[in-house]
Amino acid sequence: MTSFATDHLKRPLPAGAPITYWQLGSTAEARYDVPDQPMKGEMDPFFFLTKHKNFIPHEYPCRTAFGVERRGKRPEVTGEFALSRFWLPFGSPRVDLSGFWFRPTVIGTWARTCIEAASAGEAVLRLGTCGGAILFVNGADVGFMADYVRNLEAKKDFTVSLKAGLNEISVFFDDLAERDARYFFQMDYVSGPSAEQALPVPGKAATAASIEAALDDMHFEKPVYRAGDVALVTGAALPVSAEAHVTIEGDFMSREEPMRLALTLNAGQSRLSLGEASALPSDFRHFHVSLTADGFSAARVFGVEICHAERQGAAGADLAARITETLAEISEFGEPDNVMALARLASGRYGAKTDEMIAATLPTIVDCHDCADFALVPLLWCRTAYGQHIGKDVVAKIDEAILSYRYWMDEPGNDVQWYFSENHALLFHTACYLAGALHPEARFARSGRLGSEQSAVGLARVRAWLDHFEKWEMAEFNSAPYFPIDLKGLTALFALAPDADVRERARKAIVRLVTVVARSAHHGILTGAQGRSYEHTLRAAGSLELSGIARLIWGKGNYGRRVHALPQMAISLRDHGLEIPADLAAVAGWRSPEGQEWVFAQGENRIAKLYHYKTAHYAIGTAAHYRWNEWGYQETVLQLRLGENADAQIWINHPGETIHSGYGRPSYWGGSGTLPRLHHYRGLAVLIFNCAAEQPGFSHAWFPRQEFDAASVKGDVAVARSGQGMVLLKGSSPFADVETGPTAGNELRIDGHRTAWIVRLDDRGSEQDFAARFGALAISEGADGVLTIQDPEYGKVLCHADGRTEAEGRVLNPADWSVEGKATNMTHGG
């Protein structure tokens, strides 16, 4: 193993610590198909309520077959080790190659490193992974593990013999990847002789260490880009020049080719310019940055939003102008897919370019890739409404795709499309209903039904979905990325459904969702607790699709590149008589001198009780009495905004993993590893995290200093102001202000597995007066579990153990909140 290496990058390895420096081979991938077969099951509105840690129990036939074939058996090794890249930890305890695979795929990877032992002796190595793994020490096969339970980590201890000096450690790990796959391994040095990690590297270890230091400190100059030069900076400039290769990708749903840059980071250079924001793709983007010098390469992922606000300018003055603007924007600047094609067809942009982008999406639909239902609904709209403007050969291919598709789990197939969530179920049923109506006499391949029969099945399921929605609304409550998915299905039904009752119910559902957004929005931008969130949606305030929808409806916001429902909303408004109540504009862009309190519930059995409070200058939304102290999934339970800058926002969570821009659910920013006890009354909120010992040992807040007009962090108090809106954060211990790495200047941490935060908002006076007034806020806990906060404005605030919050002679009881909800205007100030 060490024949090519001229040096070793050495790092401490105390007992109990993870081994985190590795060489990696490339990941071998092989499609894993099983015979087509139907599945049993229905939409599961509680699929994200994990019964055990973050484990989702639904199992597909491919996993069942894979388990029978491989579970408990020695993994099938793929190839031999061939160095592809180096893995450096950057704070992560594991080698994490997690990702998203749209078809069932067997994946396998080799990893190896060295332990340098001060003396010979026995050591205990603990190996953890979700799939299977084989451990080799000095070339000897030590043993294996093969649990292969999807996305659920298992651990196993191995007792091994180490010799004095260098010991080669190799791991082969593999799994079946289905959609979002947690593909990692972690090796802990439980006990053994005094030792160091010793990663073999070409060239000089000092060069490898300098590359590590540069990437460890590296971060974007700004938390978001709306114009200007996009650049990465580091406080640890390299002593030698390095090649810098940057790959710019969208989130896991993006299907377009990444942008690639080849640059040079010169010796002593601390800033790497990537180009003007206008020349880079918009939306939240992952920048995979690789530095190479002296034969050694290392890479890290950095995320940032690019919003083309400067090019887009102010929104059109009236709805008609904004409809035209919306269709033009998506037609010219959207991500090439069926949504963009629909915008182009609806705005008269026919021809080869449009036909080509439609044709390019068809193989993924025919192959039933996960999320193909997202592409199929706008395809059906294109075919139904604008088929005469699409080339005949492309139309024939569209029809082949429509007739061959798998529309629900009871039809035979071997895919891993996600049938269980509410948003996917709506799109499957909508597509089934509309596709059958489009081809009533044709035979659908998988179901064997005639189109008229297929449509009838889809119609019944659509009506059942609407029944559930009208009673409980969004299972993935108040979730910014899933409003557009639901609107994608509902606008298609409103515009294209053959049955009048479905069109009318879809219309009401659209208006209801827009109303919920308006109630939970601050100047057009959603600010609230969300049942499912991602880093790429939380951090993309300007280019988030809801921002584009707000711009279309209310003239406030910006467009992103990849959207789901925006053109369909525009067409529904222009061509199908959709009307959004005019009074919602004032609700979404609240400028009243009063505050508005909005309480409502979402999800079956009102599982999520949601509270939102806003004034003209700030807004905060939370989830009340929601699964306190349980392992979370993707729930963000507190979010706030200040002033009218959409990026002057804060949310607080407990990270589900320590790797940045990872694929965990929950991830570093999206969701909560453990959900906190949370109480909220008007401008005051309290969060208490009590996290499991095996989870990351801190909670944190997104705190983008540059986006505030003023900000300060002193000990356990942080204050920020944007416009007249101000927030004070009070920690249970002094804040750690993160100054290096991907979130430098944007993150506050409180260390520990038990942490507490007080959040206080106001919009009167200076931030100095505000800090003086509220800086002494404290929580006292009684024997009965009641939390008491003495607030200078609200007086004594009592937070009861059953979720009630009591203040100003009022009692807020989440158990009483309805799906319909209640908005109350309240005198603000005093």
Helices and strands as residue ranges (DSSP letters): E 7-12, E 17-19, E 22-25, E 28-31, H 61-70, E 83-87, E 95-96, E 99-117, E 121-129, E 132-137, E 140-146, E 154-162, E 165-181, E 184-191, E 195-201, H 205-217, E 219-220, E 224-225, E 229-233, E 242-249, E 259-265, E 271-276, G 277-279, E 283-293, E 296-306, H 309-312, H 319-333, H 338-346, H 352-366, H 372-386, G 387-389, H 392-404, H 422-438, H 451-472, H 483-496, H 500-519, E 521-522, E 525-526, H 535-538, H 545-554, H 566-575, H 584-588, E 595-602, G 604-606, E 608-614, E 618-624, E 638-642, E 649-653, E 677-681, E 684-690, E 698-702, G 705-707, E 710-714, E 717-722, E 725-731, E 736-737, E 747-751, E 754-762, H 767-774, E 780-781, E 787-791, E 795-799, E 805-807, E 810-812, G 814-816, E 822-826
